[in-house]
Amino acid sequence: MSHNPAQSRWRFREPSVLPGFGLTFGFTVSYLALIVLIPLAGLVWRSADLGWTDFWRLALDRRTLQALKISFGSALLAATVNVVFGVLVAWVLVRYNFWGRRVIDAMVDLPFALPTAVAGIALASLYAPNGWIGSLLAPLGVKIAYTQAGIVVAMVFIGLPFVVRTVQPVMEEIDREVEEAAATLGATRFATIFKVLLPGLAPAILTGFALALARGVGEYGSVIFVAGNVPFVSEIAPLLIVIRLEEFNYAGATAVGTMMLVISFAMLLLINLIQAASRRKYGHD
């Protein structure tokens, strides 16, 4: 009779050396249900009360679709920019020792501590046509503040630390001898980066991208001060939800929130699946 090790592994799980799994798992599920699942379930339940006809009428409203497009499109672009420059910042902080390194390392966390409204006011002051940066761009015909470009800038600002702090500890674990071995075997610097270093960093980069994307989609305070908030032009979905609530249009606010929830969950699930495939491919599991 043949013996399948894979079947034995699934049928008979060895007990963990750490006790208390049942208790901690139950506490984890209960806490997540109380803090995350129940509020989200309430949103979905409120949407179900609308009925499919009313829900789709509100969800597919032209202003709603445009606000969702602006929010998710800007968040995707900002997260992509943060991946490029976040990995570069992490590389400089990990691989080089220079005067002021600790100061720059601390500055990365400033968007975490700074109130989002203050960040929005600061960005609007800088990128307005009469601001320090905006006044330099205005003669070139470039306008950042009060446009969709301002939304992207705000999302880049608040999302950068997520990429840096996710990639940095993984990068610190990569031994320099790996790079030296690649150079010894004749690999160029670009080949070493793209074929040796980046594959090992791929799961961490995807995690940072997902965190920056989720943060950007849900951002409100720093965006509304620099966006201009013009319907169909620079109005984000979170702002539209607030507007609907101020109009006492709770059904409309619920429909927009549910659409954001569904789209966000689908995007994050896809990123997690890609991340899992990347971990299996490069032997991180």
C-alpha positions in Angstrom: 0.0 0.0 0.0 1.5 3.3 -1.1 2.0 6.1 1.4 1.4 9.7 0.4 3.3 12.1 2.6 1.1 15.0 1.5 -2.1 13.2 2.7 -0.5 12.5 6.0 0.5 16.1 6.4 -3.1 17.2 5.9 -4.7 14.5 8.0 -2.4 14.5 11.0 -1.1 18.0 12.0 1.7 17.9 14.5 0.9 19.9 17.7 2.6 23.3 17.9 5.4 23.8 20.4 3.6 27.0 21.4 0.5 26.3 23.5 -2.7 28.2 23.5 -3.6 28.2 19.8 -7.3 27.7 20.4 -7.6 30.5 22.9 -5.5 33.0 20.8 -7.3 32.0 17.6 -10.7 32.5 19.2 -9.6 35.9 20.5 -8.3 36.9 17.1 -11.4 36.0 15.3 -13.6 37.7 17.9 -11.6 40.8 17.8 -11.6 41.0 14.0 -15.3 40.3 13.9 -16.0 43.1 16.4 -13.7 45.7 14.9 -13.8 44.9 11.1 -16.4 42.4 10.1 -19.4 43.6 11.9 -19.2 47.3 10.7 -18.5 46.1 7.1 -21.4 43.6 7.4 -23.6 46.5 8.6 -22.7 48.5 5.4 -23.6 45.5 3.2 -26.8 44.9 5.1 -27.8 48.5 4.7 -27.1 48.3 1.0 -29.3 45.1 0.8 -32.2 47.1 2.2 -32.1 49.3 -0.8 -33.0 46.6 -3.2 -31.1 45.7 -6.3 -32.8 48.2 -8.5 -32.3 51.2 -6.3 -28.8 50.1 -5.3 -27.5 49.8 -8.9 -29.2 53.1 -9.8 -27.3 54.9 -7.1 -24.1 52.9 -7.6 -23.9 53.4 -11.3 -24.7 57.1 -11.1 -22.4 59.1 -13.4 -21.0 61.2 -10.6 -20.4 58.1 -8.4 -18.6 56.3 -11.2 -16.4 59.3 -11.9 -15.5 59.7 -8.2 -14.6 56.1 -8.0 -12.5 56.3 -11.1 -10.6 59.3 -9.7 -10.0 57.7 -6.3 -8.8 54.3 -7.5 -7.0 55.6 -10.5 -5.1 58.2 -8.5 -4.4 55.6 -5.7 -3.0 53.2 -8.3 -0.7 55.8 -9.8 0.5 57.0 -6.4 1.2 53.5 -5.2 3.2 52.8 -8.4 5.2 56.0 -7.9 5.8 55.0 -4.2 7.0 51.5 -5.2 9.7 53.0 -7.4 10.9 55.8 -5.0 10.1 53.8 -1.8 12.5 51.0 -2.9 15.1 53.6 -3.8 14.8 55.3 -0.4 15.0 52.0 1.4 18.1 51.0 -0.6 19.9 54.3 0.3 19.0 53.9 4.0 20.1 50.3 4.1 23.2 50.2 1.9 24.9 53.5 2.6 26.2 55.2 5.7 26.3 59.0 5.5 25.9 62.0 7.7 22.2 62.7 8.4 21.1 59.2 7.7 19.2 58.9 11.0 17.4 62.2 10.3 16.3 61.1 6.9 15.2 57.7 8.3 13.1 59.6 10.9 11.6 61.9 8.3 10.2 58.9 6.4 7.7 58.4 9.3 6.5 62.0 9.4 3.4 61.3 7.3 2.3 58.8 9.9 2.5 61.4 12.7 1.3 64.4 10.8 -2.5 65.1 10.9 -3.8 64.6 7.4 -5.5 68.0 7.4 -2.2 69.7 8.2 -0.6 67.7 5.4 -3.3 68.8 3.0 -2.9 72.5 3.9 0.9 72.3 3.6 0.7 70.6 0.2 -1.9 73.1 -1.0 0.3 76.0 0.1 3.3 74.6 -1.7 1.7 73.6 -5.0 -0.8 76.4 -5.3 -0.1 78.8 -8.2 1.3 81.3 -5.7 3.1 78.7 -3.6 6.9 77.9 -3.5 6.7 75.1 -6.0 3.5 76.0 -7.8 4.9 79.5 -8.7 7.9 77.8 -10.4 5.6 75.4 -12.4 3.0 78.0 -13.3 5.1 79.7 -16.1 5.6 76.2 -17.6 1.8 75.7 -17.8 1.9 73.0 -15.1 -0.8 73.1 -12.4 -0.7 70.7 -9.5 -3.0 72.1 -6.8 -6.8 71.9 -7.3 -6.4 69.2 -10.0 -6.2 65.4 -10.1 -2.4 65.8 -10.1 -2.8 67.3 -6.6 -4.7 64.2 -5.5 -1.8 62.0 -6.7 0.7 64.2 -4.9 -1.2 63.9 -1.6 -1.5 60.1 -1.9 2.2 59.8 -2.7 3.0 61.8 0.4 0.9 59.7 2.8 1.7 56.3 1.1 5.5 56.5 0.9 6.3 55.3 4.4 4.3 52.1 3.8 6.6 51.0 1.0 9.8 52.0 2.7 9.0 50.4 6.1 7.8 47.2 4.4 10.8 46.8 2.1 13.6 48.1 4.4 13.7 45.2 6.9 13.7 42.6 4.1 16.4 44.4 2.3 18.5 44.5 5.5 18.4 40.7 5.6 19.9 40.3 2.1 23.6 39.5 2.5 26.0 41.7 0.6 27.8 38.5 -0.3 25.0 37.6 -2.7 25.7 40.8 -4.7 29.4 40.1 -4.5 28.9 36.6 -5.8 26.8 37.8 -8.7 29.5 40.3 -9.6 32.2 37.6 -9.4 30.2 35.5 -11.8 30.2 38.4 -14.3 26.7 39.9 -13.7 26.4 43.6 -14.4 24.9 45.9 -11.8 21.6 46.0 -13.6 21.5 42.2 -13.9 22.3 41.9 -10.2 19.5 44.3 -9.3 16.8 42.8 -11.6 17.7 39.1 -11.4 19.2 38.7 -7.9 17.8 41.4 -5.6 14.4 42.4 -6.9 13.0 38.8 -7.1 13.8 38.3 -3.4 12.2 41.7 -2.6 9.1 41.1 -4.7 6.7 39.9 -1.9 7.7 42.8 0.3 7.3 45.3 -2.6 3.8 43.9 -3.3 2.9 44.2 0.3 4.0 47.8 0.4 2.2 48.5 -2.8 -1.0 47.0 -1.4 -0.7 49.1 1.8 0.0 52.3 -0.1 -2.9 51.6 -2.5 -5.4 50.9 0.4 -4.2 54.0 2.2 -4.6 56.2 -0.9 -8.1 54.9 -1.7 -9.4 55.7 1.8 -7.5 59.0 2.2 -9.7 62.1 2.8 -8.1 64.8 5.0 -5.0 65.5 3.0 -6.7 65.2 -0.4 -9.6 67.6 0.0 -7.4 70.6 0.7 -5.3 70.1 -2.5 -7.8 68.5 -4.9 -10.2 71.4 -5.6 -13.1 69.0 -5.2 -14.8 69.8 -8.5 -17.4 67.2 -9.4 -16.4 65.0 -12.4 -12.9 66.6 -12.3 -11.2 66.3 -8.9 -13.8 64.8 -6.5 -12.8 61.7 -4.7 -15.2 59.0 -3.5 -14.7 59.5 0.3 -15.7 63.2 -0.2 -18.8 62.2 -2.2 -19.8 60.0 0.7 -19.5 62.9 3.1 -21.5 65.1 0.7 -24.3 62.5 0.4 -24.4 62.3 4.2 -24.6 66.1 4.5 -27.5 66.0 2.1 -29.2 63.3 4.3 -28.9 61.0 1.3 -28.0 57.9 3.4 -28.9 55.5 0.6 -26.5 57.3 -1.8 -23.7 57.3 0.7 -24.2 53.6 1.4 -24.1 52.7 -2.3 -20.8 54.6 -2.8 -19.3 53.0 0.3 -20.3 49.5 -0.8 -18.9 50.0 -4.2 -15.6 51.2 -2.6 -15.6 48.1 -0.3 -16.2 45.6 -3.2 -13.6 47.2 -5.5 -11.0 47.5 -2.7 -11.5 43.9 -1.6 -11.2 42.6 -5.1 -8.0 44.6 -5.8 -6.4 43.6 -2.5 -7.4 39.9 -3.0 -5.7 39.9 -6.4 -2.6 41.5 -5.0 -2.4 38.9 -2.2 -2.8 36.1 -4.7 0.0 37.5 -6.8 2.1 37.9 -3.6 1.5 34.3 -2.6 2.5 33.1 -6.1 5.6 35.2 -5.8 6.5 33.7 -2.5 6.1 30.2 -3.8 8.1 30.9 -6.9 11.1 32.4 -5.0 11.0 30.0 -2.1 9.7 32.3 0.7 7.1 29.8 1.9 
